[in-house]
């Protein structure tokens, strides 16, 4: 790809129907990737993975799409790029990555909430919003979807999207933080990079619980700014996956019709390939997958780490009605 061109179209000109965006939020390793894929199998729904990271992982690094093709060769994303920007070659990649990494930071939440942003970041913010508006519009045109699922998870991105020309709703996916912390302690490879041995980041127990808490509080606070937020428990999703998916579709404004969620059974789901740009490596698996709660932390998590995670997360676990022991 030619990575040296102009700013994108704004995607906001003229009369238009605003795309319906359902953003999945919460700290990672909470089942959001599987939830997104279950949603995306439903009629009228398209799942994009973590759009937040499209600019660096897809456009700059040309990592694998969820369909297993490099981003630059995926027909879906090629069509989106053509519709949004006249082709990906017309996007200044380094500028796009710089805008995203500069603007979408929790430290700038007050700016994202109030709009009172220093001039240099305001320019970057507005450019990023222009790209995002054009991207979502193009996805609707390419897919004819009535609902776009974006599993970016990052709270600062959700606060940015409040200013986008979209209809935004959020689902906060909550899992017992001890399970989250244990999962983040494990080594997980990233097959989409095409480089054997590259692993996902790892977090200490304290860092994982701190992020779990922060993400939860910040997503709940979106209710104060006229963004509807629904809380979904990982454990409930694992126990009754079809019911949870049906409830989320209704929350997003889609009434599930006959056959819309037949791909979800009590303990398994059948998944096709989706055009996701980033996320947990399981986004690339297809076929029949078992739906079973990962409870390894209950027996394998070091006792000290479990105690630390339990103490630090106790107030919010109590509010969520999660296990006290």
N, C-alpha and C positions, 0 to 999 in steps of 0.2 A: 504494500500500500504506500501511496505517496502521503507522507505525514506533514505536509507543509502548506496548508492552504488557509482559507478564510474562516470567519466566524459563521456559525450555523444560522439557518432561518429561525425566526422566533417561534413559529408554530402557533401564534396567537392572533393572527390577522383575520378580520372578517368574521361573519357569523359562523358559529361552530357549536357542535354538541360536545360538552366536556367529557373526556374519557372517565370512566369509573375505575378508580384504583383502589385495590384492597392491599394495604401494606401489612405484612407480617412482621411483628416486632418482638423484642426480647433478646436476651443474651443467647448465643449459639449453643448447640447441643441440646436443644429442647424439643426436637421433633418437627421444627418448622419446615425443613426441606421435604419430608414425607408428607406433611400436611399440604404444602403447596402443590405437590404432584397429584395428590388425591383430588384437590380442588380443580386442577388444570385438566383432568380427564373429563370433567363435566361439560355439557354442551354450553357454548357461549362463553367459556372461560379460557384464558391463556395465561400460562405461568412463565415468567421471564427470569427467574432466579434473582440474584442480588444485583439489581440495576445500578446501585451505587458504585459497583466496581467494574461496570462495563468499560469505562474509558481506559483503565490501565490493563485489566486482564483480557478483555476482548480486543479492543482497538489497538492498543500499544503492543501487548505481549502476544496477541493472536493465540490465546489458549483455546482449548477445545470447548465448543458448545455442548450442551447436554445431548445433542444428537450425534456426538462423537466426531464431528467435522471441525476443523479449525474455524474460528470465528470468521476469518476472511473468505472461507469457502462455503459457509452455510447459506443456502438459498433464502431462508427466512430473514436472516440479518442483512444479507445483501439487498433484499427488497426494502426492508425497513430503512436502511441507510439511504437508498435512492429516493424514497418518498420523503424522508425527513430533511435531508441535506443536499440532495442532488448527487449522492454518492459519498461514501466514507472518506474518499480522497479530499473532499471539501471541508473536512474537519481538521483544525489544527490540533493534533493529538496532544502534544506537550502542553498546550494551553488548556485543553479540556481536562487533562489529568491534574494540572496545577490548580485550576478553578475548583475542582471537586475536593482535592486534598486540603486546600486552603479554607474553603467555606464550611464544609461539613465536619465540624468539630464541636464536641460538647462544650468546650470552653467558650464558644461563641453563641451559646443558646440564647442569651439575653438579646443579642443582636438579631437572631433569627426570629425571636418572638416579637420584638418591638419594631424591627425594621430600621433602627437607628444604628447604621453601619458606617464605619469610616469609608471614605471615597474609594480607596483601592480595593477593599473587599466588596463594596457595593457593586462595582463594575464586574468583579468575578462572579458574585452571586447572581446578578442579572443575566450574565452570559450563560451560566449553568442552568438557570431556570428556562432560558430560551431553548437550550439544547434538550432539556427534559421534556418541555411542552411539545416540541417537534417530534421527539422520540415516541412519546405515548400516542400522539395523534397518528403517527405512521404505523405503529403496532396495530391500532384499531383498524386502519385501512387494509393492512396486510392480512390480518387474521379474521376480520369481521367479528371480533369478540365483543361481548357486552360488558365483560369484566376482565381487567388485567390484575393478576396477582404478582406483586413485587415483594420478594422476601428479603429486602435489604436489611431489616432488623434494627439498624442504627437509629437511635432517637433523634439525633441532630438532623438526619435526613428527613424524618417525618416532619419535623418542625419547618424545614425548608419547603417541603411539599405543600404545606399550608398556603404558601404563596404562589404555587403553580396553578395553571389554568386547568384544573382537574376537579373531579368529585372524589374526595379522599375519605376513606374509612380505614381503621386500623384494628388488627387482631393481635393482642398480646398473648404470646404462647408462654405459659409458665410451667416449669418443671421443678421438682424438689431440688433446691440448690446444691444439696450434697451429691445428687446424681450428676448435676451439671459440672460441679467442680471435679468429680472423679473422671468424667469423660474428657475434660480439658487437660487432664494430667497424662492422658494416653498419647502415644505416637500414632498419627493418622497421615498417610501419604496423600498427595494431591495428583491424581492421574491426569487431570486436565492440562497440566503443564507440559506433558510429554517428556519430562525429565525424571528418570527413575531415582527415587530416594528423596525427592523434595517433600517436606512434611508441612503440615499446617502448624500455626502457632500453638504454643502450650502456655497455660496459665497456672500460677500457684493457687492453692486453695483460697488464700485471702483475696487475691486479685479476682478470681472467678466469682466469688461470693459478692465482692464489692461491685463488680460489673452487673451481676444478676440483680442486685438491689437497685442500683442506679437506673438501669434500663427499665425496670418495672415501675419505679416512681415517676420517671419522666414520661413514659407512655400513658400512665394513668392521668398525668397532668394535662395531656392533650384535650381531655374532656372540658377543661376550663377555657379552651380556645376554639370551641365549637367543632371539634373533630370527634366523631363517634368512635369509641374504643370498646371492643368486646374482649373479655378475658377468657382464654381457653386453657384448660389444664391438660398437660401432656398425659397424665394418668387417665383422664376421662377419654381423651382421643384414642389411647391404646385399648381401652376397654370397650368403647362404643364408637368406632371410627365413622361409620356411615351417619349415625345420628349427629355427631359433631360437625361433619362436613355439611349435612343438610342445614343445620342451624346457622352455620357461617354463611352459606349461600343466601339464606333468607335475610340475615343481617346485612348482607351486601346488596340486597334488593332483587335477588333472583329466586323465584319460587321453583324448587327442584321438581322437574317433571318425571314422567315415567321413564325409567332407564337412565336418568342422569347420574345416579350414583350406584348403579348396579355393579360397577367395577370394584366396589368395596364390599367385602364380605366380613364376617365376624372376626376372622383372624388372618385375612390376607387381602391383598389388593393386586389388581392387574394393571401394570403401567406401560404405556408406550413412551417413545422418545419425546422429550420436550426441549424447546430451544432456550435453555437456561444459560446465563452467561457466567455465573459464579455461584458458589455455595458448597455445601457438604458434598463429598465425592459420591454419595449415594444418588445424587441427581442424575448420574449417568447409567444407573442400572435400569433394566427393562424386564418385562415379563412379570411373573407372579412373585410378589415379595410377602414374606410373613409380617404380620403386624403383632408385635409382642413387646411389652414394656421391657426396657433395659434396666434391670434391677441389680446389676452386678455390684454396684456401689455398696449395697447392703451387706455383702459378705466380703468384698475384696478391698474396700476403701480402708486405708490405714486408720486405726482407731483415733489417733491424734488429729488427723485431718478431718475426720468425721465430726469430732467434738468441736473443733474450731469452726467448721462450716455451720454446724448446728447452732452454736452460740451466736455467731455473727448474723445469721439470717433469721433468728427466732421471731422477732417482731413481725416481719413480713410473712413468714411462714404461718404464723398464727392468724394473720389477717386473711390469708388465702385458704386457711383450713387444711394445710398440709400436715403430715405426720409430725407429732411433737417429740417422739423419741428418737 
